[in-house]
Amino acid sequence: MRNYPLPKNDRTIETRDVAEYCAKMCRELSDMARSQRLDLLRYLLLLAQKEAEAQSGGLPDPVEVEDLDLENNETD
């Protein structure tokens, strides 16, 4: 895994840490998009979240997987 130096100290962060942070932020942004009925944006953010989770080695939340399935079956 790659290490990325942080600019203000000697600590480094792992690629996994970055991917986990991205997954968390995508989830929060998708919740915001959902509250404003930005369905396509929400869907894309959920996909980005899943990719970040896969890169970090994390398992997706089953509720979020159901959200993706429901998104494909909804009719407005």
GUPA-400611 format. One record per residue: residue number from 1; x, y, z of N, C-alpha, C in turn; residue in one letter. Coordinates in steps of 0.05 Angstrom, whole numbers, padded with zeros to 5 digits. Each point is the difference from the previous one (the first is absolute). Layout:
<pt><gukol>NUM</gukol><n_X>X</n_X><n_Y>Y</n_Y><n_Z>Z</n_Z><ca_X>X</ca_X><ca_Y>Y</ca_Y><ca_Z>Z</ca_Z><c_X>X</c_X><c_Y>Y</c_Y><c_Z>Z</c_Z><tiro>A</tiro></pt>
...
//
This chain:
<pt><gukol>1</gukol><n_X>00017</n_X><n_Y>-00024</n_Y><n_Z>00000</n_Z><ca_X>-00017</ca_X><ca_Y>00024</ca_Y><ca_Z>00000</ca_Z><c_X>00018</c_X><c_Y>00025</c_Y><c_Z>00000</c_Z><tiro>M</tiro></pt>
<pt><gukol>2</gukol><n_X>-00011</n_X><n_Y>00020</n_Y><n_Z>-00012</n_Z><ca_X>00014</ca_X><ca_Y>00026</ca_Y><ca_Z>-00001</ca_Z><c_X>-00003</c_X><c_Y>00015</c_Y><c_Z>00026</c_Z><tiro>R</tiro></pt>
<pt><gukol>3</gukol><n_X>00020</n_X><n_Y>00015</n_Y><n_Z>00007</n_Z><ca_X>-00002</ca_X><ca_Y>00018</ca_Y><ca_Z>00022</ca_Z><c_X>00000</c_X><c_Y>00029</c_Y><c_Z>-00010</c_Z><tiro>N</tiro></pt>
<pt><gukol>4</gukol><n_X>-00016</n_X><n_Y>00017</n_Y><n_Z>00011</n_Z><ca_X>-00001</ca_X><ca_Y>00028</ca_Y><ca_Z>-00007</ca_Z><c_X>00008</c_X><c_Y>00017</c_Y><c_Z>00024</c_Z><tiro>Y</tiro></pt>
<pt><gukol>5</gukol><n_X>00021</n_X><n_Y>00016</n_Y><n_Z>-00003</n_Z><ca_X>00008</ca_X><ca_Y>00016</ca_Y><ca_Z>00023</ca_Z><c_X>-00020</c_X><c_Y>00023</c_Y><c_Z>00004</c_Z><tiro>P</tiro></pt>
<pt><gukol>6</gukol><n_X>-00005</n_X><n_Y>00006</n_Y><n_Z>00026</n_Z><ca_X>-00016</ca_X><ca_Y>00023</ca_Y><ca_Z>00006</ca_Z><c_X>00018</c_X><c_Y>00024</c_Y><c_Z>00002</c_Z><tiro>L</tiro></pt>
<pt><gukol>7</gukol><n_X>-00009</n_X><n_Y>00023</n_Y><n_Z>-00009</n_Z><ca_X>00018</ca_X><ca_Y>00023</ca_Y><ca_Z>-00002</ca_Z><c_X>00010</c_X><c_Y>00012</c_Y><c_Z>00026</c_Z><tiro>P</tiro></pt>
<pt><gukol>8</gukol><n_X>-00015</n_X><n_Y>-00003</n_Y><n_Z>00022</n_Z><ca_X>00008</ca_X><ca_Y>00015</ca_Y><ca_Z>00024</ca_Z><c_X>00014</c_X><c_Y>-00017</c_Y><c_Z>00021</c_Z><tiro>K</tiro></pt>
<pt><gukol>9</gukol><n_X>00004</n_X><n_Y>-00026</n_Y><n_Z>-00004</n_Z><ca_X>00015</ca_X><ca_Y>-00016</ca_Y><ca_Z>00019</ca_Z><c_X>00012</c_X><c_Y>-00024</c_Y><c_Z>-00014</c_Z><tiro>N</tiro></pt>
<pt><gukol>10</gukol><n_X>00012</n_X><n_Y>-00018</n_Y><n_Z>00015</n_Z><ca_X>00013</ca_X><ca_Y>-00023</ca_Y><ca_Z>-00011</ca_Z><c_X>-00018</c_X><c_Y>-00024</c_Y><c_Z>-00004</c_Z><tiro>D</tiro></pt>
<pt><gukol>11</gukol><n_X>-00025</n_X><n_Y>00002</n_Y><n_Z>00008</n_Z><ca_X>-00018</ca_X><ca_Y>-00022</ca_Y><ca_Z>-00002</ca_Z><c_X>-00008</c_X><c_Y>-00005</c_Y><c_Z>-00029</c_Z><tiro>R</tiro></pt>
<pt><gukol>12</gukol><n_X>-00004</n_X><n_Y>-00025</n_Y><n_Z>-00007</n_Z><ca_X>-00008</ca_X><ca_Y>-00007</ca_Y><ca_Z>-00027</ca_Z><c_X>-00028</c_X><c_Y>-00014</c_Y><c_Z>00002</c_Z><tiro>T</tiro></pt>
<pt><gukol>13</gukol><n_X>-00014</n_X><n_Y>00001</n_Y><n_Z>-00022</n_Z><ca_X>-00026</ca_X><ca_Y>-00013</ca_Y><ca_Z>-00001</ca_Z><c_X>00001</c_X><c_Y>-00021</c_Y><c_Z>-00022</c_Z><tiro>I</tiro></pt>
<pt><gukol>14</gukol><n_X>-00012</n_X><n_Y>-00022</n_Y><n_Z>00005</n_Z><ca_X>-00001</ca_X><ca_Y>-00022</ca_Y><ca_Z>-00019</ca_Z><c_X>-00022</c_X><c_Y>00004</c_Y><c_Z>-00020</c_Z><tiro>E</tiro></pt>
<pt><gukol>15</gukol><n_X>00003</n_X><n_Y>-00013</n_Y><n_Z>-00023</n_Z><ca_X>-00021</ca_X><ca_Y>00001</ca_Y><ca_Z>-00021</ca_Z><c_X>-00027</c_X><c_Y>-00009</c_Y><c_Z>00011</c_Z><tiro>T</tiro></pt>
<pt><gukol>16</gukol><n_X>00001</n_X><n_Y>-00021</n_Y><n_Z>00017</n_Z><ca_X>-00024</ca_X><ca_Y>-00010</ca_Y><ca_Z>00013</ca_Z><c_X>-00014</c_X><c_Y>00022</c_Y><c_Z>00016</c_Z><tiro>R</tiro></pt>
<pt><gukol>17</gukol><n_X>00015</n_X><n_Y>00016</n_Y><n_Z>00014</n_Z><ca_X>-00012</ca_X><ca_Y>00022</ca_Y><ca_Z>00016</ca_Z><c_X>-00014</c_X><c_Y>00020</c_Y><c_Z>-00018</c_Z><tiro>D</tiro></pt>
<pt><gukol>18</gukol><n_X>00013</n_X><n_Y>00006</n_Y><n_Z>-00022</n_Z><ca_X>-00012</ca_X><ca_Y>00019</ca_Y><ca_Z>-00019</ca_Z><c_X>-00026</c_X><c_Y>-00011</c_Y><c_Z>-00011</c_Z><tiro>V</tiro></pt>
<pt><gukol>19</gukol><n_X>00000</n_X><n_Y>-00025</n_Y><n_Z>-00008</n_Z><ca_X>-00023</ca_X><ca_Y>-00013</ca_Y><ca_Z>-00011</ca_Z><c_X>-00023</c_X><c_Y>-00001</c_Y><c_Z>00021</c_Z><tiro>A</tiro></pt>
<pt><gukol>20</gukol><n_X>00006</n_X><n_Y>-00006</n_Y><n_Z>00025</n_Z><ca_X>-00020</ca_X><ca_Y>00000</ca_Y><ca_Z>00020</ca_Z><c_X>-00013</c_X><c_Y>00027</c_Y><c_Z>00004</c_Z><tiro>E</tiro></pt>
<pt><gukol>21</gukol><n_X>00017</n_X><n_Y>00021</n_Y><n_Z>00000</n_Z><ca_X>-00010</ca_X><ca_Y>00027</ca_Y><ca_Z>00003</ca_Z><c_X>-00018</c_X><c_Y>00008</c_Y><c_Z>-00024</c_Z><tiro>Y</tiro></pt>
<pt><gukol>22</gukol><n_X>00009</n_X><n_Y>-00008</n_Y><n_Z>-00024</n_Z><ca_X>-00016</ca_X><ca_Y>00006</ca_Y><ca_Z>-00024</ca_Z><c_X>-00027</c_X><c_Y>-00014</c_Y><c_Z>00002</c_Z><tiro>C</tiro></pt>
<pt><gukol>23</gukol><n_X>-00001</n_X><n_Y>-00024</n_Y><n_Z>00010</n_Z><ca_X>-00025</ca_X><ca_Y>-00015</ca_Y><ca_Z>00002</ca_Z><c_X>-00019</c_X><c_Y>00014</c_Y><c_Z>00020</c_Z><tiro>A</tiro></pt>
<pt><gukol>24</gukol><n_X>00011</n_X><n_Y>00009</n_Y><n_Z>00022</n_Z><ca_X>-00016</ca_X><ca_Y>00014</ca_Y><ca_Z>00020</ca_Z><c_X>-00011</c_X><c_Y>00026</c_Y><c_Z>-00012</c_Z><tiro>K</tiro></pt>
<pt><gukol>25</gukol><n_X>00017</n_X><n_Y>00016</n_Y><n_Z>-00014</n_Z><ca_X>-00009</ca_X><ca_Y>00025</ca_Y><ca_Z>-00011</ca_Z><c_X>-00021</c_X><c_Y>-00004</c_Y><c_Z>-00022</c_Z><tiro>M</tiro></pt>
<pt><gukol>26</gukol><n_X>00004</n_X><n_Y>-00021</n_Y><n_Z>-00016</n_Z><ca_X>-00020</ca_X><ca_Y>-00005</ca_Y><ca_Z>-00021</ca_Z><c_X>-00027</c_X><c_Y>-00007</c_Y><c_Z>00012</c_Z><tiro>C</tiro></pt>
<pt><gukol>27</gukol><n_X>00001</n_X><n_Y>-00015</n_Y><n_Z>00022</n_Z><ca_X>-00026</ca_X><ca_Y>-00007</ca_Y><ca_Z>00013</ca_Z><c_X>-00014</c_X><c_Y>00025</c_Y><c_Z>00010</c_Z><tiro>R</tiro></pt>
<pt><gukol>28</gukol><n_X>00015</n_X><n_Y>00018</n_Y><n_Z>00013</n_Z><ca_X>-00012</ca_X><ca_Y>00024</ca_Y><ca_Z>00010</ca_Z><c_X>-00011</c_X><c_Y>00018</c_Y><c_Z>-00023</c_Z><tiro>E</tiro></pt>
<pt><gukol>29</gukol><n_X>00015</n_X><n_Y>00002</n_Y><n_Z>-00021</n_Z><ca_X>-00009</ca_X><ca_Y>00015</ca_Y><ca_Z>-00023</ca_Z><c_X>-00024</c_X><c_Y>-00012</c_Y><c_Z>-00014</c_Z><tiro>L</tiro></pt>
<pt><gukol>30</gukol><n_X>-00001</n_X><n_Y>-00027</n_Y><n_Z>-00001</n_Z><ca_X>-00023</ca_X><ca_Y>-00013</ca_Y><ca_Z>-00012</ca_Z><c_X>-00025</c_X><c_Y>00004</c_Y><c_Z>00017</c_Z><tiro>S</tiro></pt>
<pt><gukol>31</gukol><n_X>00003</n_X><n_Y>00002</n_Y><n_Z>00027</n_Z><ca_X>-00022</ca_X><ca_Y>00006</ca_Y><ca_Z>00017</ca_Z><c_X>-00011</c_X><c_Y>00028</c_Y><c_Z>-00005</c_Z><tiro>D</tiro></pt>
<pt><gukol>32</gukol><n_X>00019</n_X><n_Y>00019</n_Y><n_Z>-00005</n_Z><ca_X>-00008</ca_X><ca_Y>00028</ca_Y><ca_Z>-00006</ca_Z><c_X>-00015</c_X><c_Y>00000</c_Y><c_Z>-00027</c_Z><tiro>M</tiro></pt>
<pt><gukol>33</gukol><n_X>00011</n_X><n_Y>-00014</n_Y><n_Z>-00020</n_Z><ca_X>-00013</ca_X><ca_Y>-00001</ca_Y><ca_Z>-00026</ca_Z><c_X>-00028</c_X><c_Y>-00012</c_Y><c_Z>00002</c_Z><tiro>A</tiro></pt>
<pt><gukol>34</gukol><n_X>-00002</n_X><n_Y>-00020</n_Y><n_Z>00016</n_Z><ca_X>-00027</ca_X><ca_Y>-00013</ca_Y><ca_Z>00004</ca_Z><c_X>-00020</c_X><c_Y>00019</c_Y><c_Z>00011</c_Z><tiro>R</tiro></pt>
<pt><gukol>35</gukol><n_X>00009</n_X><n_Y>00016</n_Y><n_Z>00020</n_Z><ca_X>-00019</ca_X><ca_Y>00019</ca_Y><ca_Z>00013</ca_Z><c_X>-00010</c_X><c_Y>00021</c_Y><c_Z>-00019</c_Z><tiro>S</tiro></pt>
<pt><gukol>36</gukol><n_X>00015</n_X><n_Y>00005</n_Y><n_Z>-00022</n_Z><ca_X>-00008</ca_X><ca_Y>00020</ca_Y><ca_Z>-00020</ca_Z><c_X>-00011</c_X><c_Y>-00013</c_Y><c_Z>-00025</c_Z><tiro>Q</tiro></pt>
<pt><gukol>37</gukol><n_X>-00004</n_X><n_Y>-00027</n_Y><n_Z>00001</n_Z><ca_X>-00011</ca_X><ca_Y>-00015</ca_Y><ca_Z>-00023</ca_Z><c_X>00018</c_X><c_Y>00002</c_Y><c_Z>-00025</c_Z><tiro>R</tiro></pt>
<pt><gukol>38</gukol><n_X>00026</n_X><n_Y>00001</n_Y><n_Z>00004</n_Z><ca_X>00020</ca_X><ca_Y>-00001</ca_Y><ca_Z>-00021</ca_Z><c_X>00007</c_X><c_Y>-00029</c_Y><c_Z>-00005</c_Z><tiro>L</tiro></pt>
<pt><gukol>39</gukol><n_X>-00018</n_X><n_Y>-00015</n_Y><n_Z>-00012</n_Z><ca_X>00002</ca_X><ca_Y>-00029</ca_Y><ca_Z>-00002</ca_Z><c_X>00024</c_X><c_Y>-00010</c_Y><c_Z>-00015</c_Z><tiro>D</tiro></pt>
<pt><gukol>40</gukol><n_X>00006</n_X><n_Y>00012</n_Y><n_Z>-00023</n_Z><ca_X>00023</ca_X><ca_Y>-00009</ca_Y><ca_Z>-00016</ca_Z><c_X>00026</c_X><c_Y>00005</c_Y><c_Z>00016</c_Z><tiro>L</tiro></pt>
<pt><gukol>41</gukol><n_X>00002</n_X><n_Y>00024</n_Y><n_Z>00012</n_Z><ca_X>00024</ca_X><ca_Y>00006</ca_Y><ca_Z>00015</ca_Z><c_X>00003</c_X><c_Y>-00019</c_Y><c_Z>00024</c_Z><tiro>L</tiro></pt>
<pt><gukol>42</gukol><n_X>-00022</n_X><n_Y>-00005</n_Y><n_Z>00013</n_Z><ca_X>00000</ca_X><ca_Y>-00019</ca_Y><ca_Z>00023</ca_Z><c_X>00010</c_X><c_Y>-00028</c_Y><c_Z>-00010</c_Z><tiro>R</tiro></pt>
<pt><gukol>43</gukol><n_X>-00011</n_X><n_Y>-00009</n_Y><n_Z>-00022</n_Z><ca_X>00008</ca_X><ca_Y>-00026</ca_Y><ca_Z>-00010</ca_Z><c_X>00030</c_X><c_Y>-00001</c_Y><c_Z>-00006</c_Z><tiro>Y</tiro></pt>
<pt><gukol>44</gukol><n_X>00010</n_X><n_Y>00021</n_Y><n_Z>-00013</n_Z><ca_X>00029</ca_X><ca_Y>00001</ca_Y><ca_Z>-00007</ca_Z><c_X>00017</c_X><c_Y>00001</c_Y><c_Z>00025</c_Z><tiro>L</tiro></pt>
<pt><gukol>45</gukol><n_X>-00009</n_X><n_Y>00014</n_Y><n_Z>00020</n_Z><ca_X>00015</ca_X><ca_Y>00001</ca_Y><ca_Z>00025</ca_Z><c_X>00000</c_X><c_Y>-00027</c_Y><c_Z>00014</c_Z><tiro>L</tiro></pt>
<pt><gukol>46</gukol><n_X>-00022</n_X><n_Y>-00014</n_Y><n_Z>-00001</n_Z><ca_X>-00001</ca_X><ca_Y>-00027</ca_Y><ca_Z>00012</ca_Z><c_X>00019</c_X><c_Y>-00019</c_Y><c_Z>-00015</c_Z><tiro>L</tiro></pt>
<pt><gukol>47</gukol><n_X>00002</n_X><n_Y>00003</n_Y><n_Z>-00026</n_Z><ca_X>00019</ca_X><ca_Y>-00016</ca_Y><ca_Z>-00016</ca_Z><c_X>00028</c_X><c_Y>00006</c_Y><c_Z>00008</c_Z><tiro>L</tiro></pt>
<pt><gukol>48</gukol><n_X>00006</n_X><n_Y>00026</n_Y><n_Z>00003</n_Z><ca_X>00027</ca_X><ca_Y>00008</ca_Y><ca_Z>00009</ca_Z><c_X>00006</c_X><c_Y>-00010</c_Y><c_Z>00028</c_Z><tiro>A</tiro></pt>
<pt><gukol>49</gukol><n_X>-00020</n_X><n_Y>00000</n_Y><n_Z>00017</n_Z><ca_X>00004</ca_X><ca_Y>-00011</ca_Y><ca_Z>00027</ca_Z><c_X>00007</c_X><c_Y>-00030</c_Y><c_Z>-00001</c_Z><tiro>Q</tiro></pt>
<pt><gukol>50</gukol><n_X>-00015</n_X><n_Y>-00015</n_Y><n_Z>-00017</n_Z><ca_X>00006</ca_X><ca_Y>-00028</ca_Y><ca_Z>-00003</ca_Z><c_X>00028</c_X><c_Y>-00006</c_Y><c_Z>-00010</c_Z><tiro>K</tiro></pt>
<pt><gukol>51</gukol><n_X>00009</n_X><n_Y>00016</n_Y><n_Z>-00019</n_Z><ca_X>00027</ca_X><ca_Y>-00003</ca_Y><ca_Z>-00011</ca_Z><c_X>00021</c_X><c_Y>00006</c_Y><c_Z>00022</c_Z><tiro>E</tiro></pt>
<pt><gukol>52</gukol><n_X>-00005</n_X><n_Y>00021</n_Y><n_Z>00015</n_Z><ca_X>00019</ca_X><ca_Y>00007</ca_Y><ca_Z>00022</ca_Z><c_X>00001</c_X><c_Y>-00022</c_Y><c_Z>00021</c_Z><tiro>A</tiro></pt>
<pt><gukol>53</gukol><n_X>-00024</n_X><n_Y>-00011</n_Y><n_Z>00006</n_Z><ca_X>00000</ca_X><ca_Y>-00023</ca_Y><ca_Z>00019</ca_Z><c_X>00015</c_X><c_Y>-00024</c_Y><c_Z>-00010</c_Z><tiro>E</tiro></pt>
<pt><gukol>54</gukol><n_X>-00003</n_X><n_Y>-00005</n_Y><n_Z>-00026</n_Z><ca_X>00015</ca_X><ca_Y>-00023</ca_Y><ca_Z>-00012</ca_Z><c_X>00030</c_X><c_Y>00005</c_Y><c_Z>00001</c_Z><tiro>A</tiro></pt>
<pt><gukol>55</gukol><n_X>00008</n_X><n_Y>00025</n_Y><n_Z>-00005</n_Z><ca_X>00028</ca_X><ca_Y>00006</ca_Y><ca_Z>00000</ca_Z><c_X>00012</c_X><c_Y>-00001</c_Y><c_Z>00028</c_Z><tiro>Q</tiro></pt>
<pt><gukol>56</gukol><n_X>-00017</n_X><n_Y>00006</n_Y><n_Z>00020</n_Z><ca_X>00010</ca_X><ca_Y>-00001</ca_Y><ca_Z>00028</ca_Z><c_X>-00002</c_X><c_Y>-00028</c_Y><c_Z>00012</c_Z><tiro>S</tiro></pt>
<pt><gukol>57</gukol><n_X>-00013</n_X><n_Y>-00018</n_Y><n_Z>-00014</n_Z><ca_X>-00003</ca_X><ca_Y>-00027</ca_Y><ca_Z>00011</ca_Z><c_X>-00024</c_X><c_Y>-00002</c_Y><c_Z>00018</c_Z><tiro>G</tiro></pt>
<pt><gukol>58</gukol><n_X>-00016</n_X><n_Y>00021</n_Y><n_Z>00002</n_Z><ca_X>-00024</ca_X><ca_Y>00000</ca_Y><ca_Z>00017</ca_Z><c_X>-00023</c_X><c_Y>-00014</c_Y><c_Z>-00014</c_Z><tiro>G</tiro></pt>
<pt><gukol>59</gukol><n_X>-00019</n_X><n_Y>-00009</n_Y><n_Z>00016</n_Z><ca_X>-00024</ca_X><ca_Y>-00012</ca_Y><ca_Z>-00011</ca_Z><c_X>-00022</c_X><c_Y>00020</c_Y><c_Z>-00001</c_Z><tiro>L</tiro></pt>
<pt><gukol>60</gukol><n_X>-00016</n_X><n_Y>00001</n_Y><n_Z>-00021</n_Z><ca_X>-00022</ca_X><ca_Y>00019</ca_Y><ca_Z>-00001</ca_Z><c_X>-00021</c_X><c_Y>-00006</c_Y><c_Z>00021</c_Z><tiro>P</tiro></pt>
<pt><gukol>61</gukol><n_X>-00013</n_X><n_Y>00021</n_Y><n_Z>00008</n_Z><ca_X>-00023</ca_X><ca_Y>-00002</ca_Y><ca_Z>00019</ca_Z><c_X>-00023</c_X><c_Y>-00012</c_Y><c_Z>-00015</c_Z><tiro>D</tiro></pt>
<pt><gukol>62</gukol><n_X>-00013</n_X><n_Y>-00022</n_Y><n_Z>00010</n_Z><ca_X>-00022</ca_X><ca_Y>-00012</ca_Y><ca_Z>-00014</ca_Z><c_X>-00023</c_X><c_Y>00019</c_Y><c_Z>-00007</c_Z><tiro>P</tiro></pt>
<pt><gukol>63</gukol><n_X>-00005</n_X><n_Y>00019</n_Y><n_Z>00018</n_Z><ca_X>-00022</ca_X><ca_Y>00019</ca_Y><ca_Z>-00005</ca_Z><c_X>00007</c_X><c_Y>00017</c_Y><c_Z>-00024</c_Z><tiro>V</tiro></pt>
<pt><gukol>64</gukol><n_X>00025</n_X><n_Y>00008</n_Y><n_Z>-00004</n_Z><ca_X>00008</ca_X><ca_Y>00016</ca_Y><ca_Z>-00022</ca_Z><c_X>-00002</c_X><c_Y>-00016</c_Y><c_Z>-00026</c_Z><tiro>E</tiro></pt>
<pt><gukol>65</gukol><n_X>00006</n_X><n_Y>-00026</n_Y><n_Z>00001</n_Z><ca_X>-00003</ca_X><ca_Y>-00016</ca_Y><ca_Z>-00024</ca_Z><c_X>-00029</c_X><c_Y>-00002</c_Y><c_Z>-00008</c_Z><tiro>V</tiro></pt>
<pt><gukol>66</gukol><n_X>-00018</n_X><n_Y>-00002</n_Y><n_Z>00020</n_Z><ca_X>-00029</ca_X><ca_Y>00001</ca_Y><ca_Z>-00006</ca_Z><c_X>-00008</c_X><c_Y>00026</c_Y><c_Z>-00012</c_Z><tiro>E</tiro></pt>
<pt><gukol>67</gukol><n_X>00013</n_X><n_Y>00023</n_Y><n_Z>00008</n_Z><ca_X>-00006</ca_X><ca_Y>00026</ca_Y><ca_Z>-00011</ca_Z><c_X>00006</c_X><c_Y>00000</c_Y><c_Z>-00030</c_Z><tiro>D</tiro></pt>
<pt><gukol>68</gukol><n_X>00023</n_X><n_Y>-00012</n_Y><n_Z>-00008</n_Z><ca_X>00007</ca_X><ca_Y>-00002</ca_Y><ca_Z>-00028</ca_Z><c_X>-00021</c_X><c_Y>-00016</c_Y><c_Z>-00015</c_Z><tiro>L</tiro></pt>
<pt><gukol>69</gukol><n_X>-00008</n_X><n_Y>-00023</n_Y><n_Z>00011</n_Z><ca_X>-00020</ca_X><ca_Y>-00017</ca_Y><ca_Z>-00013</ca_Z><c_X>-00027</c_X><c_Y>00015</c_Y><c_Z>-00003</c_Z><tiro>D</tiro></pt>
<pt><gukol>70</gukol><n_X>-00008</n_X><n_Y>00014</n_Y><n_Z>00020</n_Z><ca_X>-00025</ca_X><ca_Y>00015</ca_Y><ca_Z>-00001</ca_Z><c_X>00002</c_X><c_Y>00022</c_Y><c_Z>-00021</c_Z><tiro>L</tiro></pt>
<pt><gukol>71</gukol><n_X>00023</n_X><n_Y>00013</n_Y><n_Z>-00002</n_Z><ca_X>00003</ca_X><ca_Y>00021</ca_Y><ca_Z>-00019</ca_Z><c_X>-00005</c_X><c_Y>-00009</c_Y><c_Z>-00028</c_Z><tiro>E</tiro></pt>
<pt><gukol>72</gukol><n_X>00008</n_X><n_Y>-00024</n_Y><n_Z>-00007</n_Z><ca_X>-00004</ca_X><ca_Y>-00011</ca_Y><ca_Z>-00026</ca_Z><c_X>-00029</c_X><c_Y>-00008</c_Y><c_Z>-00005</c_Z><tiro>N</tiro></pt>
<pt><gukol>73</gukol><n_X>-00016</n_X><n_Y>-00005</n_Y><n_Z>00021</n_Z><ca_X>-00027</ca_X><ca_Y>-00010</ca_Y><ca_Z>-00003</ca_Z><c_X>-00021</c_X><c_Y>00022</c_Y><c_Z>00003</c_Z><tiro>N</tiro></pt>
<pt><gukol>74</gukol><n_X>00008</n_X><n_Y>00024</n_Y><n_Z>00009</n_Z><ca_X>-00019</ca_X><ca_Y>00021</ca_Y><ca_Z>00005</ca_Z><c_X>-00011</c_X><c_Y>00012</c_Y><c_Z>-00026</c_Z><tiro>E</tiro></pt>
<pt><gukol>75</gukol><n_X>-00025</n_X><n_Y>00008</n_Y><n_Z>00001</n_Z><ca_X>-00013</ca_X><ca_Y>00014</ca_Y><ca_Z>-00022</ca_Z><c_X>-00012</c_X><c_Y>00025</c_Y><c_Z>00011</c_Z><tiro>T</tiro></pt>
<pt><gukol>76</gukol><n_X>00005</n_X><n_Y>00023</n_Y><n_Z>-00013</n_Z><ca_X>-00012</ca_X><ca_Y>00026</ca_Y><ca_Z>00009</ca_Z><c_X>-00022</c_X><c_Y>00008</c_Y><c_Z>-00018</c_Z><tiro>D</tiro></pt>
//
